[in-house]
Every structure is written in structure tokens, then in C-alpha cells.
């Protein structure tokens, strides 16, 4: 298990990220465990879908706030906040992908990393 800068393991970080997504009613949350995948550059991908650019921005903001509050972690790098069709939050050992439905289907990250152990998080209502 890899440790990130504040001695938080990557699986704990992934769990808090999922909670941040749920707080903003993200859909189709999936965790891809890449620890045993040859040449993977991170331990986990955490993916979800938002219904609008406003919701996608809100999910990203929720994830950043909750990881900072609960774990004192901040993303090393962020992309996509301006267009809000695909926001990427890079926590080094966990990479967050927040997609519009159209781009999630187009890029099909789950298929690209089909070797990874996949956990589907139940949708909340």
C-alpha cells in the first residue's frame, strides 16, 4: 500500500473521494484498483458522471473540500475546470475523473483499464 504525502494510504483517499462525489449526487461511481496492473501510473482511478457542467464543477469542488478537510490532502494537479465536461483531479496515487455522460462513453476509461479490479459504488437517491 502506497503512502501519500500525509501518510494516508491510497485506499483511504479513494474512499473519501467517493464520499465527496456522493455528497454532490454523482452518478455511476466506479473505483478501478490499478495496484496489480502492469505499468499503471497510479493506485486507483475513481470515476463518476455528472448531469451538467455545473454539477461536474460541484462534484470536483466537493471532492477537493472533503479530502482537504478529512485528510489534509490537495490534488497535485487539476484539469478541465473551465470546460467542465471532464474534470481530472490528480492526487498522484489516486486520479479522479469526473465526466459528462457523453465524454465518459467516448473515452471509455473502464474498458481501457479492463485489467483493473472494478468496484461499482451503488447510486444514492
VONU-263057 format. One line per 2 residues: their letters; for each residue x, y, z of N, C-alpha, C. Coordinates in nm, 2 decimals. Layout:
<pts>
a) X:Y:Z:X:Y:Z:X:Y:Z | ...
</pts>
This chain:
<pts>
xx) 0.08:-0.12:0.00:0.00:0.00:0.00:0.09:0.12:0.00 | 0.07:0.21:-0.10:0.15:0.33:-0.11:0.10:0.44:-0.01
xx) 0.19:0.52:0.04:0.15:0.63:0.13:0.16:0.76:0.05 | 0.07:0.85:0.07:0.08:0.98:0.01:0.13:1.08:0.11
xx) 0.14:1.20:0.07:0.22:1.30:0.15:0.18:1.31:0.30 | 0.06:1.29:0.34:0.03:1.30:0.48:0.01:1.16:0.55
xx) 0.08:1.06:0.50:0.08:0.93:0.55:-0.06:0.86:0.54 | -0.14:0.91:0.45:-0.27:0.85:0.42:-0.26:0.75:0.31
xx) -0.31:0.62:0.33:-0.30:0.53:0.23:-0.39:0.56:0.11 | -0.36:0.51:-0.01:-0.44:0.55:-0.12:-0.58:0.49:-0.12
xx) -0.60:0.38:-0.06:-0.74:0.33:-0.05:-0.83:0.41:0.04 | -0.77:0.47:0.15:-0.85:0.56:0.23:-0.88:0.69:0.15
xx) -0.78:0.74:0.08:-0.81:0.86:-0.01:-0.92:0.83:-0.11 | -0.92:0.71:-0.17:-1.02:0.68:-0.27:-1.16:0.68:-0.20
xx) -1.17:0.62:-0.08:-1.29:0.62:-0.01:-1.35:0.76:0.02 | -1.26:0.85:0.06:-1.30:0.99:0.09:-1.35:1.06:-0.04
xx) -1.28:1.03:-0.15:-1.31:1.09:-0.28:-1.45:1.04:-0.31 | -1.48:0.91:-0.30:-1.62:0.86:-0.33:-1.72:0.94:-0.24
xx) -1.69:0.96:-0.11:-1.79:1.03:-0.03:-1.81:1.17:-0.08 | -1.71:1.24:-0.13:-1.72:1.37:-0.18:-1.81:1.37:-0.31
xx) -1.79:1.27:-0.39:-1.88:1.25:-0.51:-2.02:1.23:-0.47 | -2.04:1.14:-0.37:-2.18:1.12:-0.33:-2.25:1.24:-0.27
xx) -2.17:1.32:-0.20:-2.22:1.45:-0.14:-2.29:1.54:-0.25 | -2.24:1.52:-0.37:-2.29:1.61:-0.48:-2.37:1.52:-0.58
xx) -2.42:1.41:-0.54:-2.51:1.32:-0.62:-2.45:1.28:-0.75 | -2.32:1.25:-0.75:-2.26:1.19:-0.87:-2.32:1.06:-0.91
xx) -2.32:1.03:-1.04:-2.38:0.90:-1.09:-2.27:0.81:-1.13 | -2.30:0.68:-1.13:-2.22:0.58:-1.18:-2.07:0.58:-1.13
xx) -2.06:0.59:-1.00:-1.92:0.59:-0.94:-1.86:0.46:-0.95 | -1.74:0.46:-1.00:-1.66:0.33:-1.02:-1.52:0.36:-0.96
xx) -1.47:0.26:-0.89:-1.33:0.26:-0.85:-1.25:0.15:-0.92 | -1.14:0.19:-0.99:-1.06:0.09:-1.06:-0.93:0.08:-0.98
xx) -0.91:-0.04:-0.92:-0.79:-0.07:-0.85:-0.68:-0.11:-0.95 | -0.58:-0.03:-0.96:-0.47:-0.05:-1.06:-0.34:-0.10:-1.00
xx) -0.35:-0.13:-0.87:-0.22:-0.17:-0.80:-0.16:-0.29:-0.86 | -0.23:-0.39:-0.91:-0.17:-0.51:-0.97:-0.17:-0.50:-1.12
xx) -0.19:-0.39:-1.18:-0.19:-0.37:-1.33:-0.05:-0.33:-1.37 | 0.01:-0.41:-1.46:0.15:-0.37:-1.50:0.15:-0.24:-1.57
xx) 0.25:-0.16:-1.54:0.27:-0.02:-1.59:0.17:0.08:-1.56 | 0.09:0.06:-1.46:-0.01:0.16:-1.41:0.07:0.27:-1.34
xx) 0.02:0.39:-1.36:0.09:0.51:-1.31:0.03:0.55:-1.18 | -0.07:0.49:-1.13:-0.14:0.53:-1.01:-0.20:0.40:-0.94
xx) -0.24:0.41:-0.82:-0.30:0.30:-0.75:-0.45:0.29:-0.78 | -0.52:0.40:-0.80:-0.66:0.40:-0.82:-0.70:0.50:-0.92
xx) -0.80:0.47:-1.00:-0.88:0.57:-1.07:-1.02:0.57:-1.01 | -1.08:0.68:-0.98:-1.21:0.69:-0.93:-1.29:0.78:-1.03
xx) -1.39:0.72:-1.09:-1.47:0.78:-1.20:-1.61:0.80:-1.15 | -1.67:0.91:-1.21:-1.81:0.93:-1.19:-1.86:1.02:-1.31
xx) -2.00:1.03:-1.31:-2.06:1.11:-1.42:-2.15:1.22:-1.35 | -2.14:1.34:-1.41:-2.23:1.45:-1.37:-2.33:1.48:-1.48
xx) -2.44:1.53:-1.44:-2.55:1.56:-1.54:-2.53:1.69:-1.62 | -2.45:1.78:-1.56:-2.43:1.91:-1.62:-2.30:1.97:-1.59
xx) -2.26:2.07:-1.66:-2.13:2.13:-1.63:-2.13:2.19:-1.49 | -2.24:2.24:-1.44:-2.25:2.29:-1.31:-2.23:2.18:-1.20
xx) -2.30:2.07:-1.23:-2.28:1.95:-1.13:-2.14:1.90:-1.14 | -2.08:1.89:-1.26:-1.94:1.84:-1.27:-1.85:1.93:-1.19
xx) -1.86:2.06:-1.20:-1.78:2.15:-1.12:-1.81:2.13:-0.97 | -1.94:2.12:-0.94:-1.97:2.10:-0.80:-1.91:1.97:-0.74
xx) -1.92:1.86:-0.81:-1.86:1.74:-0.77:-1.71:1.76:-0.74 | -1.64:1.82:-0.83:-1.49:1.84:-0.82:-1.47:1.93:-0.69
xx) -1.54:2.03:-0.68:-1.53:2.12:-0.56:-1.55:2.04:-0.43 | -1.66:1.96:-0.43:-1.69:1.87:-0.31:-1.57:1.78:-0.28
xx) -1.52:1.71:-0.38:-1.41:1.62:-0.36:-1.29:1.69:-0.30 | -1.25:1.81:-0.36:-1.14:1.88:-0.31:-1.16:1.93:-0.17
xx) -1.28:1.98:-0.13:-1.30:2.02:0.00:-1.30:1.91:0.10 | -1.36:1.80:0.07:-1.37:1.69:0.16:-1.23:1.62:0.19
xx) -1.15:1.61:0.08:-1.01:1.55:0.10:-0.93:1.64:0.18 | -0.94:1.77:0.16:-0.87:1.87:0.24:-0.91:1.87:0.39
xx) -1.04:1.86:0.41:-1.09:1.86:0.55:-1.06:1.74:0.62 | -1.09:1.62:0.56:-1.08:1.49:0.63:-0.93:1.44:0.63
xx) -0.85:1.47:0.53:-0.72:1.40:0.52:-0.61:1.50:0.50 | -0.64:1.63:0.50:-0.53:1.74:0.47:-0.46:1.71:0.34
xx) -0.53:1.66:0.24:-0.48:1.63:0.11:-0.54:1.73:0.01 | -0.45:1.77:-0.09:-0.50:1.85:-0.20:-0.45:1.79:-0.33
xx) -0.52:1.81:-0.44:-0.47:1.75:-0.56:-0.34:1.81:-0.60 | -0.25:1.73:-0.66:-0.12:1.78:-0.71:-0.15:1.86:-0.84
xx) -0.25:1.82:-0.91:-0.28:1.88:-1.04:-0.43:1.87:-1.07 | -0.48:1.97:-1.13:-0.62:1.97:-1.18:-0.63:2.02:-1.32
xx) -0.73:1.95:-1.39:-0.75:1.99:-1.53:-0.90:1.99:-1.56 | -0.94:2.08:-1.65:-1.08:2.07:-1.70:-1.18:2.16:-1.63
xx) -1.14:2.23:-1.53:-1.24:2.31:-1.45:-1.31:2.42:-1.54 | -1.24:2.46:-1.64:-1.30:2.57:-1.72:-1.41:2.52:-1.82
xx) -1.39:2.40:-1.87:-1.49:2.34:-1.97:-1.60:2.26:-1.90 | -1.56:2.19:-1.79:-1.65:2.11:-1.71:-1.72:2.00:-1.79
xx) -1.65:1.94:-1.88:-1.70:1.82:-1.95:-1.63:1.70:-1.90 | -1.51:1.72:-1.85:-1.42:1.62:-1.79:-1.32:1.69:-1.70
xx) -1.34:1.67:-1.57:-1.25:1.73:-1.47:-1.16:1.62:-1.42 | -1.03:1.64:-1.42:-0.94:1.55:-1.36:-0.87:1.61:-1.24
xx) -0.87:1.53:-1.13:-0.80:1.57:-1.01:-0.69:1.47:-0.98 | -0.57:1.51:-0.99:-0.46:1.41:-0.97:-0.40:1.42:-0.83
xx) -0.43:1.32:-0.75:-0.37:1.31:-0.62:-0.25:1.22:-0.61 | -0.19:1.20:-0.73:-0.07:1.12:-0.75:-0.11:0.97:-0.74
xx) -0.14:0.92:-0.62:-0.17:0.77:-0.61:-0.32:0.74:-0.64 | -0.40:0.85:-0.65:-0.54:0.83:-0.69:-0.57:0.94:-0.79
xx) -0.63:0.91:-0.90:-0.66:1.00:-1.00:-0.81:1.00:-1.02 | -0.88:1.12:-1.01:-1.02:1.13:-1.01:-1.06:1.18:-1.15
xx) -1.16:1.11:-1.21:-1.22:1.15:-1.34:-1.36:1.18:-1.32 | -1.41:1.31:-1.35:-1.55:1.34:-1.34:-1.59:1.38:-1.48
xx) -1.68:1.30:-1.54:-1.71:1.31:-1.68:-1.86:1.36:-1.70 | -1.88:1.42:-1.81:-2.01:1.43:-1.87:-2.04:1.29:-1.92
xx) -2.17:1.26:-1.94:-2.21:1.12:-1.99:-2.15:1.10:-2.13 | -2.15:1.20:-2.21:-2.10:1.19:-2.35:-1.95:1.15:-2.35
xx) -1.87:1.23:-2.27:-1.73:1.20:-2.27:-1.69:1.08:-2.20 | -1.77:1.04:-2.10:-1.74:0.91:-2.03:-1.75:0.79:-2.13
xx) -1.86:0.80:-2.21:-1.88:0.70:-2.31:-1.78:0.70:-2.42 | -1.74:0.82:-2.46:-1.64:0.83:-2.57:-1.50:0.78:-2.53
xx) -1.45:0.82:-2.41:-1.32:0.78:-2.37:-1.32:0.64:-2.31 | -1.43:0.59:-2.25:-1.44:0.45:-2.20:-1.32:0.40:-2.12
xx) -1.28:0.48:-2.02:-1.17:0.45:-1.94:-1.18:0.31:-1.87 | -1.30:0.27:-1.84:-1.31:0.14:-1.77:-1.27:0.03:-1.87
xx) -1.30:0.04:-2.00:-1.26:-0.06:-2.09:-1.11:-0.05:-2.12 | -1.05:0.07:-2.12:-0.91:0.08:-2.15:-0.83:0.02:-2.03
xx) -0.88:0.02:-1.91:-0.81:-0.04:-1.80:-0.89:-0.16:-1.75 | -0.94:-0.24:-1.84:-1.02:-0.36:-1.81:-0.95:-0.46:-1.72
xx) -0.81:-0.45:-1.71:-0.73:-0.54:-1.63:-0.75:-0.51:-1.48 | -0.80:-0.39:-1.45:-0.81:-0.35:-1.31:-0.93:-0.41:-1.24
xx) -0.91:-0.43:-1.11:-1.03:-0.47:-1.03:-1.13:-0.36:-1.02 | -1.25:-0.38:-1.06:-1.35:-0.28:-1.07:-1.45:-0.29:-0.96
xx) -1.48:-0.18:-0.88:-1.58:-0.17:-0.78:-1.68:-0.07:-0.82 | -1.81:-0.11:-0.83:-1.92:-0.02:-0.87:-1.98:0.02:-0.74
xx) -1.99:0.15:-0.72:-2.04:0.21:-0.60:-2.19:0.23:-0.62 | -2.28:0.17:-0.54:-2.42:0.19:-0.56:-2.46:0.34:-0.56
xx) -2.55:0.37:-0.66:-2.61:0.51:-0.67:-2.69:0.53:-0.55 | -2.69:0.66:-0.50:-2.78:0.70:-0.39:-2.89:0.79:-0.45
x) -3.00:0.79:-0.38:-3.11:0.87:-0.43:-3.14:0.98:-0.34
</pts>
